[in-house]
Amino acid sequence: MNRMYSPWREVYMQSFKDDKPAAEDGKSVFADIPPEEDEKRFVLYRAKKCFIIMNLYPYNCGHLMVIPYQQTPDLLELDKETKLELMELTDLSIRALKLTVRPQGFNVGVNLGSIAGGSIDNHIHFHIVPRWEGDTNFMPVLADAKVLSNDMRSTYKSLKKAFTDLTQAEEQ
């Protein structure tokens, strides 16, 4: 097996030391987002137990997260209704992304704990990352930059409409 050394990731990995300061009130950045800030914070859809939001630091255009309102780092602490809604909203997210950004595939997953890559490890959330052939390239390695092909505001508006259309169609 070939191994590649990636020293540019060392700064990122060092940021997860135990001595990093926690939020003073213990709340995650996902906690208590008021509905009047939905557009500003890129919240796309709110359900009973969970909500869907665009990732502010996306791996790819249209990178979404499904997040329970209940702040917990542990999947085992969520009730069955919340777990079901997480999966239903993941499905809804995939359908909305297929209508808007038309990816060729998806990565769907959850990072449980900072050691697993979770940068917000005190509030569980599912990632839905649209993928296209050739969406990885040399820019992150050579320029420490990720090239995104879409404007987040216009993507938000397209996705918001898709979520509205899909949920209204389900209600009929």
C-alpha positions in Angstrom: 0.0 0.0 0.0 1.3 3.4 -0.9 1.1 6.1 1.7 1.0 9.9 1.1 2.3 12.3 3.6 0.0 15.4 4.0 1.7 17.9 6.3 -0.8 20.6 5.5 -3.4 18.7 7.7 -1.2 19.0 10.8 -2.5 22.5 11.7 -6.1 21.1 11.4 -5.3 18.0 13.5 -3.6 20.1 16.2 -6.7 22.3 16.5 -8.5 19.3 18.2 -6.3 19.1 21.3 -8.1 18.8 24.6 -7.2 22.3 25.7 -9.3 24.0 23.1 -11.8 26.3 24.7 -15.5 25.3 24.8 -18.3 27.7 24.2 -19.0 29.5 27.5 -22.6 28.2 27.7 -21.7 24.8 26.4 -24.0 25.2 23.3 -23.0 24.2 19.8 -23.2 26.5 16.9 -26.2 24.5 15.8 -28.2 25.1 19.0 -31.1 27.5 19.2 -30.9 29.0 15.8 -34.0 31.3 15.7 -36.3 30.9 12.7 -35.8 34.6 11.8 -32.1 33.8 11.1 -32.9 30.8 8.8 -31.8 32.6 5.6 -28.8 34.2 7.2 -27.6 30.9 8.7 -28.6 28.8 5.6 -31.3 26.8 7.3 -33.3 25.1 4.5 -36.0 23.1 6.3 -37.4 22.6 9.8 -39.2 19.5 10.9 -40.5 18.5 14.3 -37.3 17.0 15.8 -34.6 18.0 13.2 -33.6 20.6 10.7 -31.6 20.8 7.5 -28.8 23.4 7.0 -26.2 24.1 4.4 -22.6 23.6 5.6 -20.8 26.9 5.8 -17.5 25.1 5.1 -18.6 22.7 2.4 -16.6 19.8 0.9 -18.6 20.4 -2.3 -21.4 22.6 -3.5 -24.6 21.7 -1.9 -23.0 20.0 1.2 -26.0 19.7 3.6 -26.3 18.7 7.2 -29.3 17.2 9.0 -29.2 18.1 12.7 -31.5 17.2 15.6 -32.7 20.1 17.8 -31.5 18.1 20.8 -27.9 18.7 21.4 -26.0 15.5 22.1 -22.8 14.0 20.9 -24.2 10.5 21.1 -26.6 8.8 18.6 -27.7 6.5 21.4 -29.2 9.4 23.3 -31.7 10.2 20.5 -35.2 8.7 20.7 -36.6 6.6 17.9 -38.7 9.4 16.5 -35.7 11.6 16.1 -33.6 8.9 14.5 -36.4 8.2 12.0 -36.7 11.9 11.2 -32.9 12.1 10.7 -33.2 9.4 8.0 -36.3 10.9 6.4 -34.7 14.4 6.2 -31.5 12.8 4.7 -33.7 11.2 2.0 -35.5 14.6 1.5 -32.1 16.3 1.2 -30.9 13.8 -1.4 -34.0 14.3 -3.5 -33.7 18.2 -3.3 -30.0 18.0 -4.3 -30.9 15.8 -7.3 -33.3 18.4 -8.5 -31.0 21.4 -8.0 -27.3 20.6 -8.3 -27.7 17.2 -10.1 -24.8 15.2 -8.6 -23.7 11.9 -9.9 -23.5 10.4 -6.4 -23.4 11.2 -2.6 -21.4 10.7 0.5 -23.7 10.4 3.5 -22.3 10.0 7.0 -21.8 11.1 10.6 -18.6 11.7 12.5 -19.0 10.5 16.1 -16.4 12.3 18.2 -13.5 14.6 17.3 -11.2 11.6 16.7 -13.6 10.6 13.8 -13.3 14.0 12.2 -16.2 15.8 13.9 -15.3 19.4 14.3 -18.6 20.1 16.1 -18.4 17.0 18.2 -20.9 18.0 20.9 -23.9 18.1 18.6 -24.5 15.1 16.3 -25.2 15.8 12.7 -25.5 13.9 9.4 -23.6 15.1 6.3 -24.9 14.8 2.8 -22.1 15.6 0.3 -23.0 15.7 -3.4 -20.3 14.2 -5.6 -19.3 14.4 -9.2 -16.7 12.6 -11.2 -13.5 14.7 -11.0 -14.6 16.8 -8.1 -11.3 16.2 -6.4 -8.2 17.9 -7.8 -4.8 19.4 -6.9 -6.0 22.7 -5.4 -6.3 21.5 -1.8 -2.8 20.0 -1.9 -1.0 22.8 -3.8 -2.9 25.9 -2.8 -4.6 24.9 0.4 -7.9 25.9 -1.3 -11.1 24.2 -2.2 -12.7 25.3 -5.4 -16.5 25.5 -5.2 -18.4 26.1 -8.5 -21.6 27.7 -7.1 -22.5 30.7 -5.1 -23.9 29.7 -1.7 -26.8 32.3 -1.8 -28.1 31.2 -5.2 -27.7 27.5 -4.2 -29.6 28.3 -1.0 -32.5 29.8 -3.0 -32.6 26.9 -5.4 -32.6 24.3 -2.6 -35.1 26.2 -0.5 -37.5 26.2 -3.5 -36.9 22.4 -4.0 -37.6 21.7 -0.3 -40.8 23.7 -0.5 -41.9 22.0 -3.7 -41.1 18.5 -2.4 -42.8 18.9 0.9 -45.9 20.5 -0.6 -46.1 17.6 -3.1 -45.9 15.1 -0.2 -48.7 16.8 1.6 -51.1 16.5 -1.3 
